[in-house]
Amino acid sequence: MSESSFTVMGTSRLGIEPRCQACGAGASLWFSWRHAHERRSPEDLRRISPFEYWRALRRGKLYKCSVCDEVWHLDEDAERMTHVESKRLPLVLDWSREAIVLPAAISDVVQQIGPTPPDVYGNGREHRVAPCAVRTHSGERFDKAMICVQRDAPVKDGLRFRLGSEIAEIAESPFALPRLVREASSRAHEVRMGFSPTLIEMPDGRRFVMNGTTHFFVAPGYAASDARTVAGSYFSEPLSPSFVETLNDVIYFVVDGDPGWVAEPPEITKTNSSLKGWLKKLLGSSPIRRP
């Protein structure tokens, strides 16, 4: 694991007051259950005391806050306690009813498309994602979708989950970047606070910049499949390249499986500014300095 003087013990929404002062629901996204149990400081004991076991899932467990009745998810390895919003709970319970495995024909297409790796800091290693277009059994079509292979329940905040069992057919997405471009974006190092640039160029010579790991490209008059990475620095460009838009309408179809990535990110060299930027990406993270 990379050397660092900080260990992130949880994340919260910046500037948001919790609905419950006991468990932190509404503000806290997750915290390290294992660390709290192992350290057992007065602060840790107060943090874990409201949680009462509710029910088991196929993998992991659900707890409830004894004060506000909000639901929380403890992962299979008892590492992380994650808040489950009420609107997400029915999906989690549906996910737990039976294993979700893709038919061989669909898995073959996913293999051909190829996954986007986690970034160099290890972000995203808890799942394996591949961009695609999906048609569901009910006839819905999503041109910006992900096949999302993971072990635990679909509780991660900020991702729009559906169940992989809904998939009838998949194909290449017209908005998905080529595999080599996606892989290049995952290898980008942070050069400014929260800025990890990778330059791409379209056939007419126009350049765009991706920030961090990027899966899709949507711009009028351009096809994502035409994008190619180019050498050089964003800061050396005579004309500032346009930023590749971050999409908020991507649907993640969750499927059972081991993501297959290494447990820890590779050894990397960080400057002080890049470390601070990495921590800043973790919304409201609470860094704990190691003794």
Phi and psi restraints in degrees (value plus and minus 20) as a CYANA .aco file:
   2 SER   PHI     -83.3   -43.3
   2 SER   PSI     122.2   162.2
   3 GLU   PHI     -93.6   -53.6
   3 GLU   PSI     113.4   153.4
   4 SER   PHI    -175.6  -135.6
   4 SER   PSI     128.7   168.7
   5 SER   PHI    -109.6   -69.6
   5 SER   PSI     -13.6    26.4
   6 PHE   PHI    -146.3  -106.3
   6 PHE   PSI     125.1   165.1
   7 THR   PHI    -147.2  -107.2
   7 THR   PSI     104.1   144.1
   8 VAL   PHI    -101.8   -61.8
   8 VAL   PSI     101.6   141.6
   9 MET   PHI    -122.5   -82.5
   9 MET   PSI     -25.3    14.7
  10 GLY   PHI     153.2   193.2
  10 GLY   PSI     148.2   188.2
  11 THR   PHI    -153.4  -113.4
  11 THR   PSI     128.3   168.3
  12 SER   PHI    -158.8  -118.8
  12 SER   PSI     139.7   179.7
  13 ARG   PHI     -95.8   -55.8
  13 ARG   PSI     107.0   147.0
  14 LEU   PHI     -86.7   -46.7
  14 LEU   PSI     113.2   153.2
  15 GLY   PHI      53.9    93.9
  15 GLY   PSI      -8.8    31.2
  16 ILE   PHI    -128.2   -88.2
  16 ILE   PSI     109.3   149.3
  17 GLU   PHI    -102.1   -62.1
  17 GLU   PSI     116.7   156.7
  18 PRO   PHI     -87.9   -47.9
  18 PRO   PSI     126.7   166.7
  19 ARG   PHI     -91.5   -51.5
  19 ARG   PSI     -47.0    -7.0
  20 CYS   PHI    -149.6  -109.6
  20 CYS   PSI     103.2   143.2
  21 GLN   PHI     -93.2   -53.2
  21 GLN   PSI     -41.3    -1.3
  22 ALA   PHI     -94.7   -54.7
  22 ALA   PSI     -72.2   -32.2
  23 CYS   PHI    -123.0   -83.0
  23 CYS   PSI     -36.9     3.1
  24 GLY   PHI      66.8   106.8
  24 GLY   PSI     -11.1    28.9
  25 ALA   PHI     -75.0   -35.0
  25 ALA   PSI     119.2   159.2
  26 GLY   PHI      78.1   118.1
  26 GLY   PSI     -48.6    -8.6
  27 ALA   PHI    -136.3   -96.3
  27 ALA   PSI     -68.7   -28.7
  28 SER   PHI     -96.3   -56.3
  28 SER   PSI     109.4   149.4
  29 LEU   PHI    -110.1   -70.1
  29 LEU   PSI     -65.1   -25.1
  30 TRP   PHI    -181.9  -141.9
  30 TRP   PSI     142.4   182.4
  31 PHE   PHI    -168.4  -128.4
  31 PHE   PSI     143.7   183.7
  32 SER   PHI    -100.5   -60.5
  32 SER   PSI      81.6   121.6
  33 TRP   PHI     -84.9   -44.9
  33 TRP   PSI     -62.5   -22.5
  34 ARG   PHI     -82.9   -42.9
  34 ARG   PSI     -65.6   -25.6
  35 HIS   PHI     -82.5   -42.5
  35 HIS   PSI     -62.9   -22.9
  36 ALA   PHI     -81.3   -41.3
  36 ALA   PSI     -58.9   -18.9
  37 HIS   PHI     -93.2   -53.2
  37 HIS   PSI     -55.6   -15.6
  38 GLU   PHI     -95.9   -55.9
  38 GLU   PSI     -59.4   -19.4
  39 ARG   PHI     -98.7   -58.7
  39 ARG   PSI     -63.1   -23.1
  40 ARG   PHI      33.2    73.2
  40 ARG   PSI      21.5    61.5
  41 SER   PHI     -94.2   -54.2
  41 SER   PSI     144.5   184.5
  42 PRO   PHI     -73.6   -33.6
  42 PRO   PSI     -58.8   -18.8
  43 GLU   PHI     -83.8   -43.8
  43 GLU   PSI     -63.0   -23.0
  44 ASP   PHI     -84.2   -44.2
  44 ASP   PSI     -62.7   -22.7
  45 LEU   PHI     -84.0   -44.0
  45 LEU   PSI     -57.6   -17.6
  46 ARG   PHI     -85.7   -45.7
  46 ARG   PSI     -55.0   -15.0
  47 ARG   PHI     -87.2   -47.2
  47 ARG   PSI     -59.6   -19.6
  48 ILE   PHI    -115.2   -75.2
  48 ILE   PSI     -33.0     7.0
  49 SER   PHI     -82.0   -42.0
  49 SER   PSI     -51.4   -11.4
  50 PRO   PHI     -94.5   -54.5
  50 PRO   PSI     -31.1     8.9
  51 PHE   PHI    -106.8   -66.8
  51 PHE   PSI     107.2   147.2
  52 GLU   PHI    -141.4  -101.4
  52 GLU   PSI     112.8   152.8
  53 TYR   PHI     -77.3   -37.3
  53 TYR   PSI     114.6   154.6
  54 TRP   PHI    -133.2   -93.2
  54 TRP   PSI     -79.6   -39.6
  55 ARG   PHI    -180.2  -140.2
  55 ARG   PSI     137.5   177.5
  56 ALA   PHI    -109.0   -69.0
  56 ALA   PSI     129.2   169.2
  57 LEU   PHI    -130.8   -90.8
  57 LEU   PSI     156.6   196.6
  58 ARG   PHI     -74.3   -34.3
  58 ARG   PSI     -61.7   -21.7
  59 ARG   PHI    -159.1  -119.1
  59 ARG   PSI     111.1   151.1
  60 GLY   PHI      68.7   108.7
  60 GLY   PSI     158.5   198.5
  61 LYS   PHI    -158.9  -118.9
  61 LYS   PSI     136.9   176.9
  62 LEU   PHI    -128.7   -88.7
  62 LEU   PSI     117.3   157.3
  63 TYR   PHI    -140.4  -100.4
  63 TYR   PSI     141.1   181.1
  64 LYS   PHI    -145.6  -105.6
  64 LYS   PSI     128.6   168.6
  65 CYS   PHI     -97.3   -57.3
  65 CYS   PSI     109.0   149.0
  66 SER   PHI     -90.1   -50.1
  66 SER   PSI     -32.9     7.1
  67 VAL   PHI    -115.2   -75.2
  67 VAL   PSI     -67.7   -27.7
  68 CYS   PHI    -133.9   -93.9
  68 CYS   PSI     -29.1    10.9
  69 ASP   PHI      53.4    93.4
  69 ASP   PSI      -9.3    30.7
  70 GLU   PHI     -86.9   -46.9
  70 GLU   PSI     129.6   169.6
  71 VAL   PHI    -116.8   -76.8
  71 VAL   PSI     119.9   159.9
  72 TRP   PHI    -151.2  -111.2
  72 TRP   PSI     130.5   170.5
  73 HIS   PHI    -133.8   -93.8
  73 HIS   PSI     108.0   148.0
  74 LEU   PHI    -124.5   -84.5
  74 LEU   PSI     104.8   144.8
  75 ASP   PHI     -88.5   -48.5
  75 ASP   PSI     150.6   190.6
  76 GLU   PHI     -78.7   -38.7
  76 GLU   PSI     -52.8   -12.8
  77 ASP   PHI    -111.2   -71.2
  77 ASP   PSI     -13.2    26.8
  78 ALA   PHI      34.8    74.8
  78 ALA   PSI      19.7    59.7
  79 GLU   PHI    -116.3   -76.3
  79 GLU   PSI     -65.5   -25.5
  80 ARG   PHI    -150.3  -110.3
  80 ARG   PSI     113.5   153.5
  81 MET   PHI    -124.1   -84.1
  81 MET   PSI     100.3   140.3
  82 THR   PHI    -138.9   -98.9
  82 THR   PSI     113.8   153.8
  83 HIS   PHI     -90.4   -50.4
  83 HIS   PSI     118.4   158.4
  84 VAL   PHI    -133.5   -93.5
  84 VAL   PSI      91.3   131.3
  85 GLU   PHI     -82.2   -42.2
  85 GLU   PSI     129.2   169.2
  86 SER   PHI     -78.9   -38.9
  86 SER   PSI     -55.3   -15.3
  87 LYS   PHI     -92.4   -52.4
  87 LYS   PSI     -37.8     2.2
  88 ARG   PHI    -109.5   -69.5
  88 ARG   PSI     -41.1    -1.1
  89 LEU   PHI     -78.1   -38.1
  89 LEU   PSI     -65.4   -25.4
  90 PRO   PHI     -76.7   -36.7
  90 PRO   PSI     -57.9   -17.9
  91 LEU   PHI     -84.8   -44.8
  91 LEU   PSI     -63.0   -23.0
  92 VAL   PHI     -81.1   -41.1
  92 VAL   PSI     -62.4   -22.4
  93 LEU   PHI     -88.0   -48.0
  93 LEU   PSI     -57.9   -17.9
  94 ASP   PHI     -83.4   -43.4
  94 ASP   PSI     -63.0   -23.0
  95 TRP   PHI     -77.8   -37.8
  95 TRP   PSI     -55.0   -15.0
  96 SER   PHI     -97.8   -57.8
  96 SER   PSI     -32.2     7.8
  97 ARG   PHI     -90.3   -50.3
  97 ARG   PSI     -56.4   -16.4
  98 GLU   PHI    -178.8  -138.8
  98 GLU   PSI     138.9   178.9
  99 ALA   PHI     -82.4   -42.4
  99 ALA   PSI     127.1   167.1
 100 ILE   PHI    -135.9   -95.9
 100 ILE   PSI      86.2   126.2
 101 VAL   PHI    -146.5  -106.5
 101 VAL   PSI     113.0   153.0
 102 LEU   PHI     -99.9   -59.9
 102 LEU   PSI     123.5   163.5
 103 PRO   PHI     -79.3   -39.3
 103 PRO   PSI     134.7   174.7
 104 ALA   PHI     -77.7   -37.7
 104 ALA   PSI     -59.4   -19.4
 105 ALA   PHI     -83.1   -43.1
 105 ALA   PSI     -59.3   -19.3
 106 ILE   PHI     -92.5   -52.5
 106 ILE   PSI     -60.7   -20.7
 107 SER   PHI     -79.9   -39.9
 107 SER   PSI     -56.0   -16.0
 108 ASP   PHI     -83.2   -43.2
 108 ASP   PSI     -60.7   -20.7
 109 VAL   PHI     -86.9   -46.9
 109 VAL   PSI     -61.0   -21.0
 110 VAL   PHI     -79.3   -39.3
 110 VAL   PSI     -62.5   -22.5
 111 GLN   PHI     -82.3   -42.3
 111 GLN   PSI     -59.3   -19.3
 112 GLN   PHI     -87.0   -47.0
 112 GLN   PSI     -58.6   -18.6
 113 ILE   PHI     -87.4   -47.4
 113 ILE   PSI     -65.2   -25.2
 114 GLY   PHI      67.0   107.0
 114 GLY   PSI     124.1   164.1
 115 PRO   PHI     -99.9   -59.9
 115 PRO   PSI     140.3   180.3
 116 THR   PHI    -116.2   -76.2
 116 THR   PSI     102.8   142.8
 117 PRO   PHI     -89.0   -49.0
 117 PRO   PSI     144.2   184.2
 118 PRO   PHI     -83.8   -43.8
 118 PRO   PSI     142.1   182.1
 119 ASP   PHI     -96.7   -56.7
 119 ASP   PSI     156.4   196.4
 120 VAL   PHI     -88.1   -48.1
 120 VAL   PSI     -33.2     6.8
 121 TYR   PHI    -115.9   -75.9
 121 TYR   PSI     -18.4    21.6
 122 GLY   PHI      71.7   111.7
 122 GLY   PSI     -22.9    17.1
 123 ASN   PHI     -86.0   -46.0
 123 ASN   PSI     108.1   148.1
 124 GLY   PHI      77.4   117.4
 124 GLY   PSI     -18.9    21.1
 125 ARG   PHI     -94.2   -54.2
 125 ARG   PSI     -28.6    11.4
 126 GLU   PHI     -98.2   -58.2
 126 GLU   PSI     -27.6    12.4
 127 HIS   PHI    -166.8  -126.8
 127 HIS   PSI     146.4   186.4
 128 ARG   PHI    -140.8  -100.8
 128 ARG   PSI      99.1   139.1
 129 VAL   PHI    -138.5   -98.5
 129 VAL   PSI     125.1   165.1
 130 ALA   PHI    -156.2  -116.2
 130 ALA   PSI     104.7   144.7
 131 PRO   PHI     -94.7   -54.7
 131 PRO   PSI     121.3   161.3
 132 CYS   PHI    -183.6  -143.6
 132 CYS   PSI     158.3   198.3
 133 ALA   PHI    -126.6   -86.6
 133 ALA   PSI     120.0   160.0
 134 VAL   PHI    -145.8  -105.8
 134 VAL   PSI     116.7   156.7
 135 ARG   PHI    -133.7   -93.7
 135 ARG   PSI     109.0   149.0
 136 THR   PHI    -111.3   -71.3
 136 THR   PSI     147.8   187.8
 137 HIS   PHI     -82.3   -42.3
 137 HIS   PSI     -46.0    -6.0
 138 SER   PHI    -105.1   -65.1
 138 SER   PSI     -21.7    18.3
 139 GLY   PHI      77.4   117.4
 139 GLY   PSI     -20.8    19.2
 140 GLU   PHI     -91.2   -51.2
 140 GLU   PSI     128.9   168.9
 141 ARG   PHI    -146.9  -106.9
 141 ARG   PSI     113.2   153.2
 142 PHE   PHI    -146.0  -106.0
 142 PHE   PSI      92.9   132.9
 143 ASP   PHI    -102.4   -62.4
 143 ASP   PSI     -33.9     6.1
 144 LYS   PHI    -142.2  -102.2
 144 LYS   PSI      66.4   106.4
 145 ALA   PHI    -152.3  -112.3
 145 ALA   PSI     142.8   182.8
 146 MET   PHI    -148.7  -108.7
 146 MET   PSI     117.0   157.0
 147 ILE   PHI    -105.8   -65.8
 147 ILE   PSI     101.3   141.3
 148 CYS   PHI    -140.0  -100.0
 148 CYS   PSI      82.4   122.4
 149 VAL   PHI    -111.1   -71.1
 149 VAL   PSI     102.8   142.8
 150 GLN   PHI    -173.9  -133.9
 150 GLN   PSI     144.0   184.0
 151 ARG   PHI    -107.4   -67.4
 151 ARG   PSI     -60.3   -20.3
 152 ASP   PHI    -114.4   -74.4
 152 ASP   PSI     155.8   195.8
 153 ALA   PHI     -84.4   -44.4
 153 ALA   PSI     136.5   176.5
 154 PRO   PHI     -99.6   -59.6
 154 PRO   PSI      57.6    97.6
 155 VAL   PHI    -134.2   -94.2
 155 VAL   PSI     -26.9    13.1
 156 LYS   PHI     -81.4   -41.4
 156 LYS   PSI     108.2   148.2
 157 ASP   PHI     -88.5   -48.5
 157 ASP   PSI     124.0   164.0
 158 GLY   PHI      72.3   112.3
 158 GLY   PSI     -29.1    10.9
 159 LEU   PHI    -126.5   -86.5
 159 LEU   PSI     116.8   156.8
 160 ARG   PHI    -111.3   -71.3
 160 ARG   PSI      79.5   119.5
 161 PHE   PHI    -111.7   -71.7
 161 PHE   PSI     125.4   165.4
 162 ARG   PHI    -153.3  -113.3
 162 ARG   PSI     149.5   189.5
 163 LEU   PHI    -108.6   -68.6
 163 LEU   PSI     119.5   159.5
 164 GLY   PHI     -82.9   -42.9
 164 GLY   PSI     -41.3    -1.3
 165 SER   PHI     -86.8   -46.8
 165 SER   PSI     -33.7     6.3
 166 GLU   PHI     -98.8   -58.8
 166 GLU   PSI     -34.3     5.7
 167 ILE   PHI     -95.4   -55.4
 167 ILE   PSI     107.9   147.9
 168 ALA   PHI    -121.3   -81.3
 168 ALA   PSI     -52.7   -12.7
 169 GLU   PHI    -179.6  -139.6
 169 GLU   PSI     125.8   165.8
 170 ILE   PHI    -150.2  -110.2
 170 ILE   PSI     138.8   178.8
 171 ALA   PHI    -171.4  -131.4
 171 ALA   PSI     152.6   192.6
 172 GLU   PHI     -84.8   -44.8
 172 GLU   PSI     118.3   158.3
 173 SER   PHI    -101.9   -61.9
 173 SER   PSI     117.7   157.7
 174 PRO   PHI     -87.0   -47.0
 174 PRO   PSI     -31.2     8.8
 175 PHE   PHI    -129.4   -89.4
 175 PHE   PSI     -18.5    21.5
 176 ALA   PHI    -101.1   -61.1
 176 ALA   PSI     116.3   156.3
 177 LEU   PHI     -93.0   -53.0
 177 LEU   PSI     133.4   173.4
 178 PRO   PHI     -78.6   -38.6
 178 PRO   PSI     133.2   173.2
 179 ARG   PHI     -77.1   -37.1
 179 ARG   PSI     -63.0   -23.0
 180 LEU   PHI     -84.0   -44.0
 180 LEU   PSI     -53.7   -13.7
 181 VAL   PHI     -90.5   -50.5
 181 VAL   PSI     -63.7   -23.7
 182 ARG   PHI     -81.4   -41.4
 182 ARG   PSI     -62.7   -22.7
 183 GLU   PHI     -83.4   -43.4
 183 GLU   PSI     -59.8   -19.8
 184 ALA   PHI     -82.6   -42.6
 184 ALA   PSI     -59.4   -19.4
 185 SER   PHI     -85.4   -45.4
 185 SER   PSI     -51.2   -11.2
 186 SER   PHI     -92.6   -52.6
 186 SER   PSI     -39.0     1.0
 187 ARG   PHI    -113.0   -73.0
 187 ARG   PSI     -18.7    21.3
 188 ALA   PHI     -90.3   -50.3
 188 ALA   PSI     112.8   152.8
 189 HIS   PHI    -112.8   -72.8
 189 HIS   PSI     131.8   171.8
 190 GLU   PHI     -94.6   -54.6
 190 GLU   PSI     108.7   148.7
 191 VAL   PHI    -134.1   -94.1
 191 VAL   PSI     -36.6     3.4
 192 ARG   PHI    -161.3  -121.3
 192 ARG   PSI     154.1   194.1
 193 MET   PHI     -78.7   -38.7
 193 MET   PSI      88.5   128.5
 194 GLY   PHI      51.8    91.8
 194 GLY   PSI      -3.2    36.8
 195 PHE   PHI    -143.0  -103.0
 195 PHE   PSI      92.3   132.3
 196 SER   PHI    -144.5  -104.5
 196 SER   PSI      65.5   105.5
 197 PRO   PHI    -104.6   -64.6
 197 PRO   PSI     125.8   165.8
 198 THR   PHI    -157.2  -117.2
 198 THR   PSI     106.1   146.1
 199 LEU   PHI    -105.6   -65.6
 199 LEU   PSI     118.8   158.8
 200 ILE   PHI    -148.4  -108.4
 200 ILE   PSI     137.2   177.2
 201 GLU   PHI    -151.9  -111.9
 201 GLU   PSI     122.7   162.7
 202 MET   PHI    -119.6   -79.6
 202 MET   PSI     147.1   187.1
 203 PRO   PHI     -76.5   -36.5
 203 PRO   PSI     -47.8    -7.8
 204 ASP   PHI    -105.0   -65.0
 204 ASP   PSI     -15.3    24.7
 205 GLY   PHI      72.1   112.1
 205 GLY   PSI     -28.2    11.8
 206 ARG   PHI     -90.9   -50.9
 206 ARG   PSI     118.5   158.5
 207 ARG   PHI    -131.0   -91.0
 207 ARG   PSI     126.4   166.4
 208 PHE   PHI    -147.3  -107.3
 208 PHE   PSI     142.0   182.0
 209 VAL   PHI    -143.1  -103.1
 209 VAL   PSI     111.3   151.3
 210 MET   PHI    -114.8   -74.8
 210 MET   PSI     122.7   162.7
 211 ASN   PHI    -131.2   -91.2
 211 ASN   PSI      86.3   126.3
 212 GLY   PHI      55.8    95.8
 212 GLY   PSI    -188.9  -148.9
 213 THR   PHI     -82.2   -42.2
 213 THR   PSI     106.1   146.1
 214 THR   PHI    -151.6  -111.6
 214 THR   PSI     116.4   156.4
 215 HIS   PHI    -131.0   -91.0
 215 HIS   PSI     -56.9   -16.9
 216 PHE   PHI    -143.1  -103.1
 216 PHE   PSI     137.4   177.4
 217 PHE   PHI    -159.0  -119.0
 217 PHE   PSI     102.3   142.3
 218 VAL   PHI    -150.1  -110.1
 218 VAL   PSI      94.3   134.3
 219 ALA   PHI    -172.7  -132.7
 219 ALA   PSI     112.7   152.7
 220 PRO   PHI     -75.8   -35.8
 220 PRO   PSI     111.8   151.8
 221 GLY   PHI      66.5   106.5
 221 GLY   PSI     -19.4    20.6
 222 TYR   PHI    -147.4  -107.4
 222 TYR   PSI     127.8   167.8
 223 ALA   PHI    -124.5   -84.5
 223 ALA   PSI     110.5   150.5
 224 ALA   PHI     -77.9   -37.9
 224 ALA   PSI     -55.1   -15.1
 225 SER   PHI     -85.6   -45.6
 225 SER   PSI     -36.0     4.0
 226 ASP   PHI    -105.2   -65.2
 226 ASP   PSI     -28.7    11.3
 227 ALA   PHI     -87.7   -47.7
 227 ALA   PSI     120.0   160.0
 228 ARG   PHI    -156.9  -116.9
 228 ARG   PSI     122.6   162.6
 229 THR   PHI     -94.5   -54.5
 229 THR   PSI     131.2   171.2
 230 VAL   PHI    -153.4  -113.4
 230 VAL   PSI     132.1   172.1
 231 ALA   PHI     -96.5   -56.5
 231 ALA   PSI     142.2   182.2
 232 GLY   PHI      98.6   138.6
 232 GLY   PSI     152.5   192.5
 233 SER   PHI    -128.7   -88.7
 233 SER   PSI     119.5   159.5
 234 TYR   PHI     -75.1   -35.1
 234 TYR   PSI     -56.4   -16.4
 235 PHE   PHI     -97.0   -57.0
 235 PHE   PSI     -31.5     8.5
 236 SER   PHI    -118.5   -78.5
 236 SER   PSI     -23.3    16.7
 237 GLU   PHI     -88.6   -48.6
 237 GLU   PSI     113.5   153.5
 238 PRO   PHI     -83.0   -43.0
 238 PRO   PSI     -55.0   -15.0
 239 LEU   PHI    -139.9   -99.9
 239 LEU   PSI     108.9   148.9
 240 SER   PHI     -80.7   -40.7
 240 SER   PSI     101.3   141.3
 241 PRO   PHI     -84.5   -44.5
 241 PRO   PSI     130.3   170.3
 242 SER   PHI     -91.1   -51.1
 242 SER   PSI     127.8   167.8
 243 PHE   PHI    -101.1   -61.1
 243 PHE   PSI     120.2   160.2
 244 VAL   PHI     -90.9   -50.9
 244 VAL   PSI     107.2   147.2
 245 GLU   PHI     -84.5   -44.5
 245 GLU   PSI     116.7   156.7
 246 THR   PHI    -103.7   -63.7
 246 THR   PSI     101.7   141.7
 247 LEU   PHI    -110.7   -70.7
 247 LEU   PSI     120.5   160.5
 248 ASN   PHI    -130.9   -90.9
 248 ASN   PSI     -15.9    24.1
 249 ASP   PHI    -133.2   -93.2
 249 ASP   PSI       1.1    41.1
 250 VAL   PHI     -98.9   -58.9
 250 VAL   PSI     113.9   153.9
 251 ILE   PHI    -121.5   -81.5
 251 ILE   PSI     108.6   148.6
 252 TYR   PHI    -120.9   -80.9
 252 TYR   PSI      92.8   132.8
 253 PHE   PHI    -112.4   -72.4
 253 PHE   PSI      87.8   127.8
 254 VAL   PHI    -102.5   -62.5
 254 VAL   PSI     116.3   156.3
 255 VAL   PHI    -153.3  -113.3
 255 VAL   PSI     125.1   165.1
 256 ASP   PHI     -89.0   -49.0
 256 ASP   PSI     126.1   166.1
 257 GLY   PHI     131.9   171.9
 257 GLY   PSI     146.4   186.4
 258 ASP   PHI    -106.8   -66.8
 258 ASP   PSI     103.8   143.8
 259 PRO   PHI     -76.2   -36.2
 259 PRO   PSI     -51.7   -11.7
 260 GLY   PHI      67.6   107.6
 260 GLY   PSI     -19.3    20.7
 261 TRP   PHI    -105.5   -65.5
 261 TRP   PSI     141.6   181.6
 262 VAL   PHI     -85.2   -45.2
 262 VAL   PSI     134.7   174.7
 263 ALA   PHI     -87.8   -47.8
 263 ALA   PSI     -50.0   -10.0
 264 GLU   PHI    -145.7  -105.7
 264 GLU   PSI     132.8   172.8
 265 PRO   PHI     -86.8   -46.8
 265 PRO   PSI     138.3   178.3
 266 PRO   PHI     -87.5   -47.5
 266 PRO   PSI     141.8   181.8
 267 GLU   PHI     -85.1   -45.1
 267 GLU   PSI     109.4   149.4
 268 ILE   PHI    -157.6  -117.6
 268 ILE   PSI     138.1   178.1
 269 THR   PHI    -119.6   -79.6
 269 THR   PSI     103.4   143.4
 270 LYS   PHI    -135.5   -95.5
 270 LYS   PSI     118.6   158.6
 271 THR   PHI    -102.0   -62.0
 271 THR   PSI     146.6   186.6
 272 ASN   PHI     -78.3   -38.3
 272 ASN   PSI     -59.5   -19.5
 273 SER   PHI     -87.7   -47.7
 273 SER   PSI     -58.1   -18.1
 274 SER   PHI     -89.9   -49.9
 274 SER   PSI     -54.4   -14.4
 275 LEU   PHI     -84.5   -44.5
 275 LEU   PSI     -64.7   -24.7
 276 LYS   PHI     -82.7   -42.7
 276 LYS   PSI     -59.0   -19.0
 277 GLY   PHI     -85.7   -45.7
 277 GLY   PSI     -58.7   -18.7
 278 TRP   PHI     -82.7   -42.7
 278 TRP   PSI     -62.3   -22.3
 279 LEU   PHI     -86.2   -46.2
 279 LEU   PSI     -55.4   -15.4
 280 LYS   PHI     -83.8   -43.8
 280 LYS   PSI     -51.7   -11.7
 281 LYS   PHI     -82.8   -42.8
 281 LYS   PSI     -50.7   -10.7
 282 LEU   PHI    -101.6   -61.6
 282 LEU   PSI      79.1   119.1
 283 LEU   PHI     -70.5   -30.5
 283 LEU   PSI      98.8   138.8
 284 GLY   PHI      41.8    81.8
 284 GLY   PSI       6.2    46.2
 285 SER   PHI     -83.0   -43.0
 285 SER   PSI     129.6   169.6
 286 SER   PHI    -131.4   -91.4
 286 SER   PSI      71.9   111.9
 287 PRO   PHI     -90.0   -50.0
 287 PRO   PSI     116.6   156.6
 288 ILE   PHI    -135.6   -95.6
 288 ILE   PSI     101.1   141.1
 289 ARG   PHI     -95.4   -55.4
 289 ARG   PSI     111.7   151.7
 290 ARG   PHI     -91.0   -51.0
 290 ARG   PSI     122.5   162.5
